[in-house]
């Protein structure tokens, strides 16, 4: 399931307080989707890394009450009231005894004398055994307590997320140009670094830190692997030599149209990122000078950036003149 479908499913399952397990390869954004859903539903989120726990950590410590009976003090990280999501990340990477300690918490919403508050739902996540990550086979008794959802990478979903999370513009343009490199993980290759939504987010942070040219490629290679880093570095060289999009918007009828497809693609992405009502006319003039496939790319991305462009006279003229490629 794509991230959007996963989020949609969690909205339903949280209403029924149904424990859910998200399965997916490393770095695809499982924990981010859970955090997003918690934010959308205005729920508190407690993120527990099960792999860091011992079995006794969940049960707590015993104490002697005034009447001489032993009782248990639940750990402070378990919720006491309110509404929220108890997220057991990397649950299947935890030792079997820790997983066993979760049985009662997941199904019965209790752990010894502790009871999970009524407004809380348990969600867990982990990597698949085929990913060759650190995992322990989940006991069938625990697995049967969850609804299991398989997490798939979706480039459109990631681009929608990236557009609202301050991801570097050149990275957005590159992933649109090479969507297959958003996630390229093969456990058989045994690579230290590989492209994933998480590692590309790291790359965005590196770009914004403005590393020196001498180390930039090495930093990219250490984050997403050699092949993806080489392609992205080459794309960045093209992207950074493009005309200033502000100049394109001021003189859309005079800018030289690049002959290289990768350069033309990058320029369309750069101009579309500046879409605004006051630039609608200039964008349409520039689009009218582009080859059909790049014109559609520019207009589509500009409208996605600012929907009000479709109300401009320039858009209506361009759409009428290009009705043969739009319909």
N, C-alpha and C positions, 0 to 999 in steps of 0.2 A: 504494500500500500504506500502511496505517496505521503509526504509529510502532511499535506492538507487533509487527506482522507484519514490519516492517523489522528490528527487533531479533532476532526469531526467525530470520529468514533469515540475518542476519550470524553467528549462532551456528553455523549449518551451514556457511556459506562460509568462515569462519575455520578450521574443522577441516580443510578441504581446501586452505587457503592460496590460495583463489581471489580474485584482485583484483576489487574491486567498486566501482561508481560510483553514488552516490546523487544523483538529480535532484530538484529541488524549488524552489518560489518562495522569495524571501528571508524569513528570520525564522521558519521553521516548526520549527526544532529539529534539523536534520540532524546538526550537530556534537555536540549533546547526546546524541543516540541513540548515536552512536559512542562517546562517553565513557562512557555508561551500560553499553554492552556490554563495554567494556574493564574496567570496574569489576566487572561480574558474573563475568567470566572470569578476574579477577585478572591482567590483562595490563597491561604498561606502554603508555602512549599518547604518541606523539610527533606533535604537531600542526604541520605545515608549511604555511604560507601560500604556495602556489606563485606567486601573483601578485607576491610580494615578492622572488622569486629571479631571478637572472640565470642563463643556461645554464651558465656556468662555476662557479656556486656549488655545483651538484650534483656536478660532476666533481672539484672540489677544485683544489689547486695542485701543480705539478710540482716535483720535487726531483731532485738528482743523487746517486745512491747511491755507495758506496765503490768499486764496480767501474766507475764512469763511466756507467752506464745511467741513463736518466730513468725515474722512477716517479712515481705520483700520490699525494698525501696527501688522503684522503677528508675531507670536512667533519665537524666534531665533532658536528653535529646528526643524523647518520645513526647508527643503532644498531650497536653492536659485538658484543653478545651478548644472552643472555636471550630472553624471549618478549614479544611486544607487537604493537601496531598502528601502522603508519606511515600517518598520515592526511594526505593531500594535499588540503587544503581549497581551494576556489575554483580548482581545477585548470584548468577551461576559461576562467577569467578571465586566466590567465597568457598571455604572448606565445607565439606558435607555436614559437619556438625553445626556450622552456622546456618546453613540452609534448613537443617532440621529444626533449629530454634525458631525459624520463621513460620513453620507449619501452622501453629495455633493462631499466630498474629494475623496471617493472611486469611485463613478461612473463618475462624471464630471471632476475629477481631479482639482477641485476648492474649495475654502472655502472663501466665501465672495469675497473680492478683490484679494485674494491670488490664484495663479495658480501653481500647481505642475509642476516642470520643465519637459520638454519632455523626458529626459533620465531616469526618475524615475518610479518605479512600486510599487504598494501597495500590501503587503502581510500581512495577519493577522493570528493569531493562538489563540486557546483556548481549554479548557477542555470540555468534553461532559457533558451534564446534568446528565447522568447516573453515572458519576464518583463521584457525591456528593461533587464536589468542589464548590467554590463560583462562581456561574454563574447567569446571567439573560437571560431569553429567548430572543434570537435575533429577532428583528422585521422582519417580512417577507420582508418588503421593503429593508432592509439592506442585508438580507440573499440572496436576488435575485440578488444582485450586485456582488457576488463572484462565482468563481469556487470552489467547496468544495472537499477536499481531506482528506480521512481518514487515519491516521497514525497508522501503526502497528509496533510492536517490531520485529526485525529480529536479531537472535543471530549471524549468519554469518556476517551480515553488521556491527554489533557492534564490533565483534572480529576484523574485518578488520580495523575499526576505532581505536580500542584500541591498536592494534599492532603498530600504527604510532603516538600514543599520550602518550607514556610513562606510560601506565598503568602497575601496578605491575605484575610481572611474575606469582606469585602464584594465583593472581586473574584471570588472563587469563586462567591458567590451570584449575581452579575451574569451571569457566563458561563453558568451553569446556566439563568438566566432568558432570556438572549439568546445562545444558542449560535452563531448565525450571525455574530456579531461577534467570535468568537475569531480568525478570519482573513478579512479582507475586502480583498483586494488585486486591483486592476485596473490593469495597466500602462498602459492607455489614458488613465487619469485623471491620470497624471503627478503624484501627490501626494508631498509630502515626508515626511509621516507617515501611517501607515495601521495598522489593527489587525492584529496577528500575535501568535503565542505569545511571541515574543521581546519585542515592544514592551509587551505586557500584563505581562510579568515586570518590565519597567522601571517600569510604573505601580505595581506592588506595592511596589517599593522607594521610590517617591515617597510613597506613602501612609504607609509606616512612618517616613519622615523627618518626618512631621507638618508639611506646609507650611501657611502662613497661608491663610485662606479667600480672601484677595484674589488669590492667585496660583495656587491649586490647579487651577482649571479651565484656565488657560493652560498649565500644565505638562502636564495630561492631553492638551490639544489638540495640543501640540507633540510628543507621544509617539505617540498613536493616531489623530490627525486630528480634525477639528471635529465630524463627526457622531457618532462613537463616544464622544468626550469629553462631548458634550452629554447623551447618553443615560446614560452612566455617572455623571456628576455629579448628574443628577436622581435616579438610583437611590440614590446615596450619601446624598443628603439624606433620602430615605425611610428607608434602612437605619439611619442614625444617630439617627433620632427614635423608633425602635422601643423597646418596653419592654425593659428589661434581661433577657436570657435567664435570668439567675439568679432574677429575680423571677417569671418565668413558671414556672420549675421549682418554686419554693416555693409558688406559688398558682395552679396550672394551672386550677382551677375558677372563678377570679375574673377573670382577664385578659380584657379586651375583645377580641373577635375583629374584626380590621380588615375593613372592607367593600371597600376597594380591592384588586383582585387583586395588583397589584405589591407592596403593603405586606404582604399576607398571605403572599405567596411569600417575601419577604425575612425575615419573622418566622419562618417554618418553617425556613429555612436557618440562621438565627441560633440557634434552639433546638436543631436537629439537631447543630450543631457542638459542643454541650456533652454529647452522648450519652455515658453511662457507666452501669454496672450500677446504681449507687445512684439514678440519675435515671429509670430505666425506667418506674416506676409513674407519675411525674409526666408524662412524655412521652406515655404512653398516655391519661391522663386528658385532657390538652390535645388530643390527636389526636381523641378521641371528640367534641369540641365543634366541630371544624372541618368545613367542607364536604368531601365525599368526596374530590375531587381533591387538596385540600391535605392532608388526613389521610394519604393514600397517599404524597404527597411527603415529609411529615415523617417517617413511619415508615420509608420506604425509605432516606432519607438517614441517619437515626439508626442503623439497622441496619448500613448501610455503614460508619459511623464506629466502631461497636462491636457486633460480631456477637453478643456475649453477651446482648444485649437480647432476642433471640428466645427465650431460656430463661426469661424472667420470666413471672410469672402475669399481669401486666398485658397483655403482648403476646398471650398466649393468649386472654385475654378479648376483646381488641380484634379479633383475627383471626377469632374465632368470630362475633362480632357483625357483622363486615363481610365475611363470606365471599362475599357476592354481588358485591362490587366487586374482590375479590382473585382470584377464579377465573372 
